[in-house]
């Protein structure tokens, strides 16, 4: 049966060392940890490269993956990550196998075994994230585990794409595998591969090829670790593994201890729950004392009857996305760095829903984590030596993952995600510089967008345009990075199924920091029955971006402006669909931004002349486009005076603000207003 929540949450931290491990760690010679630790990193980087080269899905080619090394008890020793949260959660099925099957006579753990899983109740994130794990033996002794995990963009759920917006319970979400043995003696079992292929009727080839890719990557780690054990001995590796874990814990505690003690709070909102438009909130209170932090999510909206729910270990794992990229960027990706952290995730909230809940869009339930963590940790780090790491969040909003399914131009079944815009969001601005334009996927800091030509070859789409999206970066003293926009035309085939997922359309998840603004909202756009293909054939001019498309409407067809999350629908040849990734959030007061930087952004079409004038209050010379510094100083002085005129005493402001309330039809999943407590039971069939 599935593991209880408290155990899964506890398994994220390292288990206590054995006496043998501590003795082996003490015997390490000076330099051993550094030398052999780098060997582990080289092994992982090689395995990651093998992984990408042997699989076929878009998310694998984009880098939404992890390969990791775990000690015999399942504690994470090191990982090479596209997505850090996978490194954290891959420990959990390993620990489940160790606790349940090691002495189970019908299963056992033997050399050459291959285990596989994807069920969140056993430590996964959501169904699409499939994990291959292998025990590593040396001279008959279990010395380590290897893993390879990546998002699989099809699960045979009620809708294509693996994350169905219409899901009401876990029974709508497709294939869910508890940790099972799919191979023995280094051979995959044909019957279990056939079972998975049968599940994935929309994309059977992709499923089988990517299972083999996972196993190949995990096996490459296995072979390299066994070679290393032969060279240096199993005791050295046991000491190395424990030393890396204890060192990372000590370093994390030392880092935390330099930050000021206190209580730090943040709250964020979203307005979409699967197929339902409703406000929800996530709340985070960080209590920091000495070298320890408690992260408390009390005040988060209750679980809902849609797919945007998570479990406590999923919420905790999302903290890794921020920590390993910012606060702990120079520390090992190891279980030890989570030892100083405790988590309070109340039962029944959307971050810790019941076991029957749909969690296929758990990443969108946790999307708000990518805003909450930069806020609370930046408040802690601002008065420390890590002030240069203080950063606003990415936008955490887009009309992707854009899911498509059908028969491609070569007659094969496809069901996948569009990888390029998914990896094109802007990064949040830092305390000393602008955010990175079109930097990547907020959950995979090393993610890359596949080549457009490859996408057009493998699918049925033609890209009408693909650009940086003007005004998409959140304004501030330092601007958030820009996002991307792309228009897809169904080209090769008469019809296909498409959908998109998201957590917000009008209420922004991404938040500016210390006076910075969030990025703008991202709409969905579709033109049904467009004449774009006819115009292409005739050599006529076509829209170059969505602003031109929406304002001039030079294409014929029915224009639809819709929510970010779009339910599965059939489109026809020539239909145009938008995919837009938001920019990052801004940092600091817009009136403090260097006017010359605003002028540069306007020349390079990252900021519109209207935004330069109305938001940044910069006066641009109509001829040269340069900033008129004298007129800008006057305009900003007027803007500051207008701010003062609008200002109100705190008590007066709160008296008015506390009376405001969203429309009732926007609160169906929120809970009670304003404290977000449960107001109705959630019944699942």
Secondary structure as GFF3:
##gff-version 3
##sequence-region A 1 685
A	DSSP	alpha_helix	5	11	.	.	.	ID=ss1
A	DSSP	alpha_helix	19	26	.	.	.	ID=ss2
A	DSSP	alpha_helix	32	54	.	.	.	ID=ss3
A	DSSP	alpha_helix	58	62	.	.	.	ID=ss4
A	DSSP	beta_strand	65	70	.	.	.	ID=ss5
A	DSSP	beta_strand	76	81	.	.	.	ID=ss6
A	DSSP	alpha_helix	84	101	.	.	.	ID=ss7
A	DSSP	beta_strand	114	117	.	.	.	ID=ss8
A	DSSP	three_ten_helix	120	122	.	.	.	ID=ss9
A	DSSP	beta_strand	129	138	.	.	.	ID=ss10
A	DSSP	beta_strand	141	151	.	.	.	ID=ss11
A	DSSP	three_ten_helix	170	172	.	.	.	ID=ss12
A	DSSP	beta_strand	180	184	.	.	.	ID=ss13
A	DSSP	beta_strand	187	188	.	.	.	ID=ss14
A	DSSP	alpha_helix	190	199	.	.	.	ID=ss15
A	DSSP	alpha_helix	204	232	.	.	.	ID=ss16
A	DSSP	alpha_helix	234	257	.	.	.	ID=ss17
A	DSSP	beta_strand	262	273	.	.	.	ID=ss18
A	DSSP	beta_strand	276	289	.	.	.	ID=ss19
A	DSSP	beta_strand	292	296	.	.	.	ID=ss20
A	DSSP	alpha_helix	312	323	.	.	.	ID=ss21
A	DSSP	three_ten_helix	335	338	.	.	.	ID=ss22
A	DSSP	beta_strand	341	344	.	.	.	ID=ss23
A	DSSP	alpha_helix	362	365	.	.	.	ID=ss24
A	DSSP	alpha_helix	369	381	.	.	.	ID=ss25
A	DSSP	three_ten_helix	387	389	.	.	.	ID=ss26
A	DSSP	beta_strand	402	407	.	.	.	ID=ss27
A	DSSP	beta_strand	413	417	.	.	.	ID=ss28
A	DSSP	alpha_helix	419	422	.	.	.	ID=ss29
A	DSSP	alpha_helix	452	458	.	.	.	ID=ss30
A	DSSP	beta_strand	461	468	.	.	.	ID=ss31
A	DSSP	beta_strand	484	490	.	.	.	ID=ss32
A	DSSP	beta_strand	495	500	.	.	.	ID=ss33
A	DSSP	beta_strand	524	528	.	.	.	ID=ss34
A	DSSP	alpha_helix	532	538	.	.	.	ID=ss35
A	DSSP	alpha_helix	546	552	.	.	.	ID=ss36
A	DSSP	beta_strand	558	562	.	.	.	ID=ss37
A	DSSP	beta_strand	566	572	.	.	.	ID=ss38
A	DSSP	beta_strand	576	581	.	.	.	ID=ss39
A	DSSP	three_ten_helix	590	592	.	.	.	ID=ss40
A	DSSP	alpha_helix	595	603	.	.	.	ID=ss41
A	DSSP	alpha_helix	609	614	.	.	.	ID=ss42
A	DSSP	alpha_helix	629	646	.	.	.	ID=ss43
A	DSSP	alpha_helix	650	657	.	.	.	ID=ss44
A	DSSP	three_ten_helix	664	666	.	.	.	ID=ss45
###
